[in-house]
Amino acid sequence: MKECETAGTNSAGTSARCPIKAERIQERVDRVSVCIPAYAQPDMLRRCLTSISKQTLLPDEVIISDDTADQSVRDVVNDFEELLCIRYFHNVPPKGTPENWNHALTRAGGDVLLLMHHDDWLYNDRTLEELFLVLKDTRCDMAYGKSLNVLQDKVLSVHDPGSDQVRKINRNPRTLFYYNLIGAPSAVMFRNNGVLFNPALKWLVDVDFYIRYLGRGRVCYTEKALIGIGLSPAQMTRQCFNNPEVETRENVLVYSALEKSLKYVLSDTMHFVRLFSRLRFSPDSVWMDELPFVARLGYYVSLPVYWYRRYCRKNEVRVTESVC
């Protein structure tokens, strides 16, 4: 059995193997790398690798960057070395998020990359092929598919953007700062041009990546590619959601890298109005001196909404309970 062409041995000293079954699109030139930053949860990684091994288009390599302290992830990898061309790297000490993502990307030798979280999976057998064909046929730089948000085998929601949303992104990637119209990174295949994730971010790390990447490229969408997004309370994003300190700091950080222009003042301000209205924190929780003008303006505009939610709704509940 021949070895991967993109590398000799992995960090554990074991040669990565090419799959027995390696179906390819006719005349395909670009090499496809699936990059998986892993941390514990070996059962979820097994589901992810199983879905990859069943694809009509197998990747040229699967990069696994493992932050797990024990051998549980490595044991799962061993079960798939005859099915997939796997390059495994065990990180000591662990790199954390998103450094582990970047480590997997920088180890990849493919022309086209898919960053796949270990708790996500390819929902149908043609997902890789459909994403690759969109990149190949449209000459886009990034392609993404429909994603299903799944919690304990139950589909909670479907992320299915329309063509109008894709046009908005291509007209101005800044749109993603207001709304993440693309979704999770596991649903995105992109050309390997050296762009990495910002290690200073956790909550908006994907949005920041998309904006920077599409500053020099175009994105396309296909509903034929279906990706399962596994949800769990232990996820880093779930820990950051509605955390005033994390969300405020990261929104300001991403905003600071965007173009400053009068034509964006209203949209930028309304973004911070929505943010501060949702976070519902008191004035002394905001570092006013550190906020840019539009964020400060958005904060003051959001105050009536904040006070209404904090006091008026509580009084409404009390009145309702007394009437009942």
N, C-alpha and C positions, 0 to 999 in steps of 0.2 A: 504494500500500500504506500503510495507516494506521499511526501510531506507537502505542507503548504508552501507555495512559491514565495509568499511575502515574508516568511520568517523561518529561521532554523528551529531554535528551541525556545520554550517559554521560561518564565522566571522560576518555575519549579524544576527545571532541567529536563522536562519531558518533551519530546518532539510532538508538535501539533500535527494531526493527521487530516488528510483530505477525505471527504465522504465517499462511500462506495457509489452512491447514486448522486450524480451531479448534472442535473438537467440545465441547459443553457438556452437563452434566446439566441436565435440564429444571427450570426455576425455581430454578436455583442462584443464590444471592446472594453467598456468601463467595467472595472472590478467593483464588487459590492462588499462592503464590510458592515456587519451588524455589531455594534458596540454595546456591551452590557455592563454597567457599573453595579456590582452586586454587594449586598450587605445582609447576611443571615437569610432567613426565610427560604430554606432550600426547596420546600415544596412548591413555592411560587416560581422559583427559578426553573424547576423541572417543567412546570406548565409552560413557561416561556420558551425553553429550548425545544420542547415537544412540538409546539406550534411552528417553530422555525424549521425543524427537521421535516415537516410535512408540506413545505412550500413547493409549488410547481417550479419556482426559480430559487434554487439554493444559493445562499451567499458564498462568496469565495473564501470568506473567513468570518469567524465569530470571535470577537475580542471580549474576554471577561476580566474585568479589573475588580478584584475581590478585597473588600475591607473587613471581612469576617475574621475574628480571632481564631476560631477553630477550623476543622477540616470539613464541615458540613457542606459547604458550597463545592469544595474540591471533589467530594465524593459524588455529587450530582454530575459534575463535569465529566468525570471518568466514565459515566454511563452513556455519554453522547459522543465520545471521541471516535467511534466507528461510524457515526452518522453525519457529523459536522466537522468542518475544519476549524478546530478551536485552538486559540492561543490564550492561555490562562496566566494571569499575573496576580500573585498574592502580595498585598501591600502591608508591610510592617515598617513603621506604624501605619494605621489606617489613615487615608487621605481626607476623608470626609466629603461633604457635599459643598460645591460642585467639583472640587478638585479630582474626585474619583471619576467623574464624567470626563473631564479633560484628559485624564491619564489614559482612559480607554480610547478616546479620539486620537490622541497623539501616537498611540501604538498601532493604529490602523494603517494598512497599506492600500486601502481601496480608493478608487476615484469617487465613489458614491458611498455615503455613510447613512446609517440609521442608528440613532441612539435609543436603545431599548431598555427601559427600566425593568429590573428583574421581576417585579410584581405585575407587569403588563404582558400582553400576549397578542399574537396575530390571530384575529378572530375567524378568518377564512384562509383557505390554502393558496389563494392567488394574491394575497395582499402585497407581498414583496414584488411580484411580477407587475401588478397594476401600478404601483408607485414608480417602479423603474421605467415602465413604458411611458408614463406621463412625462418623466424627465427626458426620455429619449425622443419622444415625438414632438413635444412642445418646445424643446430647448430651454426650458425653465431651469433655474438654479436650485429651486426647492419645491418639493411636492408633498402634500399632506392629504390624509384620508379621513373618513368618518370615524369617530371614536365613540365607544360606549362606556359610560362610567358605571362600574359594577361594584357592588358591595355585597359580599357573602352570596354570590351567584345570582344576585338580583340586579337587573339593569335599572339604575336610578334615573339616568338621563342619556340623551343622545346628542353629541356635538356634530351637527350637520349644516355647515355654513353654505349659503347659496352663492351663486356666481357674482351677485352684487357686492358681497363682502370681499371676495377675492379681488375684484376690481378696485375697491377702496384701498386695500392693502397695497396693491401695485402702484396706485396713484400716489400714495403717501404712507410709508410704513409707520409713521407716527401714529396712525389710527390704532395700532396695537397697544400703545400706551394707555389709551382710553378703554379699550376692550380687547381681551385676548381672543381674537377671532380664529386663531390657528389651533389652539388647544395644547395638549401635552406633547413633549418632545418625542414620545414613542410613536406618534402618528406622523412623524415628519422624516422624509428622506431628502438629503441635500448633498450637493457636490462638495468635495473636500477641498476647500480653499483656505484652510488654516485658521478660520474664525473659531474661537473657543468661548466658553462660558465665563462670565465675570465671577471670580472667587469671592468678591465682596458681597454677593447677593445670595439669597435663599428663596425668598418669596417671588420675586420678579425676575429670577435668573433666566427663565425661558423667554419672557417678553423682551428683555434687554438683548438677548442673543438674536431673536428674530429681527428686531429693529436694526441692529448693526449689520447683520448678514444681508438683509434685503435693501440696505442702503446702496448696495452694488449688484443687486440681482432681482429676479422676478420669481414669484411663487405661483404654483398651479394647484388645483384641487381635483380629486377624483372620489366619487362616492362609492366606487367599486372596491376600494381598499378599506378594510374594516379592522379596527384595532380595539382590543379590550383594555380598558384602563382600570387596574385594580385599586380600590379605595380601602384605606384602613386608618384608624386613629393614630397609628404609630408613624405615619408619613410626615416628613419634614414640612411639607406645605400645609398639612392640617394643623401643625403646631404653630405655624406663622400666621394663619388666617385669623383676622380680628385681633391681632396683637398690635396695639397702637404704636409701640416703639419700633417694631420691625417694619410694619407697613409704611409708616410715615417716613422713616429713614430711607427705605429702599425706593419709594416713590420719588422722593426728593433727589436721590442719587441718579435714578434713571432720567428724571426731568432735566437735571443739570447738564446732561450730555446732548440734549435735543436742541435744535435750532430755536433761537429766541426771535420772535417776530410778532408784531401787533396783530397779524391775522390769526394767530393761535391763542391770543390772550383769553378770549371767551371760552374756547374749548378747554384750555388748560385749567382755567379757574373752575369751571363746572366739574372737571375731573376731581379736583381736590374737594369741592363741595360734596360730591357723592362719597368720596373717601371718608371725610371727617364726619359726615352724617351717619355713616354706617358704623364707624368705630365707637361713637358715643362716649368720648372721654371728656373730662372736665378741662377747663382752660389751663389749669396748672400742669396738665400732662403734656402740653405742647411747648416745644422749645421755640418760642416766637422769634427770637433773635436769629435763629439758624434757618428759618424758613424763607424761601424766595418769595418775591412779591405776590405772585399768583397763588401760591400755597397759603400765604397769610390771608389774602383776600378770600380765598375759598373757605378758610377756617371761619372767618367772621360771618360770611354768608350762611354757613352751616349751623351757626349757633342757635337760631330759632328752631331749627329742626331738632337739634340736640335737646334743648330744654323742653320742647313738646314731648319728645319721646320719654324723657326722664321723669317729668312731673305730670303732664296732662294725661297721658295714657294710664299712669298709676291711679290717678283720681277717677278716670273713667271706669277702671276695673273695680275700684272700691264702691262707686255708685251702683254699678251693675250688680255686685254681690249683695249690697244692702237691699236693692229692689227685689232680688230673687229671694 
